[in-house]
């Protein structure tokens, strides 16, 4: 069974946010952290994984990502702080 992840990354606490979707969270975050992905995250130094959700159905994951991308920044911040109040980098959880 495949798993899909919708994730939010930040440059720092209350910094620049990025929302993405992947089927391999550890690999994708590694790419962001090491500047292997051209574009927004590399340009703005967005390297901290601060939130992620797991899905078994790709359509559910796509729907969630599209909704989150439309959210106000305040809503994303509230979601992060509900589950990760200290804005810890959750990357180590993806590699265990």
C-alpha positions in Angstrom: 0.0 0.0 0.0 1.4 3.4 -1.0 1.6 6.3 1.4 1.4 10.0 0.5 2.4 13.0 2.6 1.3 16.6 2.6 3.8 18.6 4.4 4.6 22.2 5.6 8.1 23.5 5.8 9.4 26.7 7.3 12.5 28.8 7.1 12.3 29.4 10.8 9.6 29.9 13.5 6.9 32.2 11.9 9.1 32.4 8.8 8.4 31.6 5.2 6.1 28.6 4.7 6.0 26.1 1.9 3.3 23.4 1.4 4.1 20.3 -0.6 3.0 16.7 -1.5 5.2 13.6 -1.9 5.2 9.8 -1.7 8.6 9.7 0.0 8.8 12.2 2.8 12.3 11.5 4.0 13.8 11.8 0.4 11.8 14.9 -0.4 12.8 16.8 2.8 16.4 15.7 2.3 16.3 17.3 -1.1 14.9 20.6 0.3 17.4 20.6 3.2 20.3 20.2 0.8 19.2 22.6 -1.8 18.7 19.9 -4.4 15.3 21.3 -5.4 15.5 24.5 -7.5 12.8 27.1 -6.8 11.0 28.5 -3.8 12.4 26.5 -0.9 16.0 27.0 -2.0 15.5 30.7 -2.8 14.0 31.4 0.6 16.0 28.9 2.7 12.9 26.9 3.7 14.5 23.8 5.3 12.6 22.9 8.4 9.8 20.3 8.3 7.2 21.6 10.8 4.1 19.6 9.9 3.1 16.6 7.9 0.0 14.4 7.4 -0.1 10.9 6.0 -2.6 9.6 3.5 -3.2 6.2 1.9 -5.2 7.6 -1.0 -3.5 9.9 -3.5 -6.7 11.8 -4.3 -7.2 12.6 -0.6 -3.6 13.9 -0.4 -4.0 16.0 -3.5 -7.3 17.5 -2.1 -5.7 18.3 1.2 -2.6 19.9 -0.4 -4.8 22.1 -2.7 -6.9 23.2 0.3 -3.9 24.0 2.4 -2.3 26.1 -0.4 -5.5 28.2 -0.3 -5.4 28.7 3.4 -4.6 31.9 5.1 -1.2 32.0 6.7 -2.8 32.3 10.2 -4.6 28.9 9.6 -1.3 27.2 8.7 0.4 28.7 11.7 -2.4 27.5 14.0 -2.2 24.0 12.5 1.6 23.9 13.0 1.3 25.2 16.6 -1.5 22.7 17.5 0.8 19.7 16.7 4.3 21.2 17.0 4.1 24.2 19.3 7.9 24.7 19.5 8.2 24.5 15.7 10.7 21.7 16.0 12.2 20.3 12.8 10.4 16.9 12.4 12.8 15.6 9.8 14.3 13.1 12.2 10.9 11.4 12.5 10.9 10.7 8.8 14.2 8.8 8.9 13.5 6.5 11.8 
